[in-house]
């Protein structure tokens, strides 16, 4: 949609960071592209007199925001605008066609469904007689795109489009509240009531993916925690979208470190340039310094190379779900991880694959766990940071003296793990090339938790000391069957015949190895002390 057709109103106030300065810099460079720009900066005061902190919403803040929205609505009407788009500044609109798509719905008031790390979104499906959120069975199917379309709902907020050409829109107002209004003094509730009184139906659309928004924080949380939360929102958006800082802003690089590890190895195939760029950008935004490790491409391995390396499949191996033998993609994956284990004189490293998504506050939570591991003088070899738990009948034992850590049982996936020098030596000493398994089957063998005793009989000793972060801090970006899912281990050729192709994860309905973690029964749930993601706060906006 042409910026030359836009009139933009931006306001900053009660700001304790550099938002105003950044917006000023952006406006100087970009304002000529727009039909009209109005900026309303307010340097003082830095806070509301009745607020507890920057994330608290006292009545004075609601009042101020409602007046700002009303001023924007009034300005749009006075300038004979056809539409007005309201967008909170922490909403990331990733679909460049969003305006045209919403206009094409031909609705008076419509919101694009925005996604977050939880079920939280920018709409409600139910509302109580007091104006608060009401759980309904309709919400989750819409939020998870199981039902597609545009749906009549009692509440939309954060980002929405209003068609000012419609007569009904003339009676809508953010401020003052409608004379009959008796609900809580809350901007979104006031506007929802106004729409109801004006007989304007709100709609939310999910025909496409439009963008992201962060889960609101607790009133007691601070600006640093908000920055951390928004950084995670950006990282989530980067999974399927190219999110880059504006070219009109000076953007100094965030200081990067290795969280106390000697190295953070990022394993990536050269031909997967999209994953490489996404992961490097994501890690930069998280303040992580990684060493790129070129993965071994299983599709490029030939029989003579395997023979030169002395690679043989462990006798009797068959994939537990598809029944196929080892693939060259799995051999390439093993060799890629193996390359990070070799002698470098490092005491501890973090190994990451390139198809991971990071949990909120990843860096701080990971550093806290490793600090507690060191303080407790835990004798460890390997710590899973992301995995698929396969033993789901009994809980795993929590580690005394270390919060958020359990003794690992049989697990799949090597998304990310910490490895000590002692652990690397044990893995190398196993001399696995001549009896190779997929690397995520090999690791449980080495800590004596694999259910197949025949496989374990080929390896002695099996004394790897393995643990897992709980709850996990890494998950796959995509699962089997989802748009964007690509496997470089399943889609390959079998290990001893480069002419026999495999595509097991697509051709076989039982390719469950790469499916999402199944439900873990209540009695088998791990119980740990320590940190976990904070629940969403501000009950009027986020219940889920």
Buried (B, 14 or more C-beta within 10 A) or exposed (E): EEEEEBBBBBBBBBBEEEEBEBBEBBBEEBBEEBEEBBBEBEEEEEBBEEBEBBBBBBEEBBBBBBBBBBBBBEBBEEEEBEBBBBBEEBBBBBBEEBBEBBBEBEBBBBBBBBBBBBBBBBBBBBBEEEBBBBEEEEBBBBBEEEEEEBBEBBBBBBBBBBBBEBEBBEEBBBBEBBEEBEBEBBBBBBBBBBBBBBEBBBBBBBBEBBBBBBBBBBBEBEBEBBEBBBBBBBBBBBBBBEBEEEEBEEEEEEEEEBBEBBBBBBBBBEEBEEBBBBBBBBBBBBBBBBEBBEBBBBBEBEEEBBEEBEBBBBEEBEBBBBEBBBBBBBBBBBBBBBBBBEEEEBEBBBBBBBBBBBBBBBBBBBBBBBEBBEEBEBEBBBBBBBBBBBBBEEBBEBBEEBBBBBBBBBBBBBBBBBBBBBBBEBBEEBEBBEBBBBBBBBBBBBBEBBEBEEBBEBBEEBEBBBBBBBBBBBBBBBEBEEEEBEBBBBBBBBBBEBEEEBEBBBEBEEBBBBBEBEEBEEEBEBEBEBBBBBEBBBEBBBBB
